[in-house]
């Protein structure tokens, strides 16, 4: 009678020890497994889909509309032309919209009676007209087809025709001005990218749009001088980082000392100071008007 | 030797001849030096913002061949100044001239090198090859537009850098007469 009882007791003991070992083994297996990496959040686009980003620009637009310095019709026409041109040239509409606003406060007739060097919605100069009328094939595979897609026809030569401001070939015609300005901005981007490609430098194409807008206003030479200075200060790898990481781009354009060191390689000290200030203000406005704040502050909050 | 010297001392004609010979020799040394090493001496003239303007003056006075010779000489000076000069200001002056006339001399890490070679050099070469022709005029118009699109620092008060302005004046002079 006693032996079977002992046997049963031993068996039960063995089973409980076995179960305990099994639980331990399972626990070991569970806890020793490396945690699955969390799926990384998609990086937000650099340029905001909603624009202008900073409400002060909307307030300014409202004030222009209220004071009738800008008609509602022209405002709508500018916005729809911006969307159309951006789509055709695959550029961020926020950047084009903000650039044009900054250039002329959406006054498409700016300078029409003054014969200044720069005129109209995108403050076009004779050299910008020359590029659009004679050099588009350097930047587009088929300029004619692109212009037809954007404006319905190839309206070149585009000129600042003050006598016929509403004609399609006139830069004072809103869709023509938006298209020509978008093309000029697009060309600046292609030009800058070719400079980087010729040196095999890594870059983020989205960021180059921002540099292209600076080049539109301040000249390609200014942008390249700034890149030369960055390279001098941080090396080739440092330059590539600043052409790839949005938050480093922001630090660069906020660094007045760096901007000045670049500008003074071209201009005399007094002019260099004035141009540095303009460059800084221009970049700041573009940033506040067009950039997605989530895209430019990710790493700063992580740090 | 001693007798020869004493003869010269005692003979006034011989003394004068030696004196004149000595003076001639004294003059001959710098003249022959500048004749044989003249171009090397010119190389040491520093390059500055007025170097391009001087090229224009040479074209006005001596025509295209003189211009080409002077440009070749300026190229040597720019090249040497870029390589040897230790002062930042002198190097920068040479860089400015190189950018608008000899971009191939710019160091490879200057990012504007290739762009300048494409934007300016072929047009300048065409103007130099066909001065005062319709072709030169057309190249000059393109050159002017390229320069303005490259610099254009301020749409409210547009101006070009002194070197860009000087270069345009020189090539404008070759295209519009």
Interface residues (C-beta under 8 A of the other chain):
Chain A: X103 X117 X118 X123 X125 X126 X127 X128 X130 X131 X134 X135 X191 X194 X195 X196 X198 X199 X217 X218 X219 X220 X221 X222 X224 X225 X227 X228 X231 X236 X265 X266 X267 X275 X278
Chain B: X92 X109 X110 X111 X112 X114 X115 X141 X142 X144 X145 X146 X147 X148 X149 X150 X151 X152 X153 X154 X155 X156 X158 X161
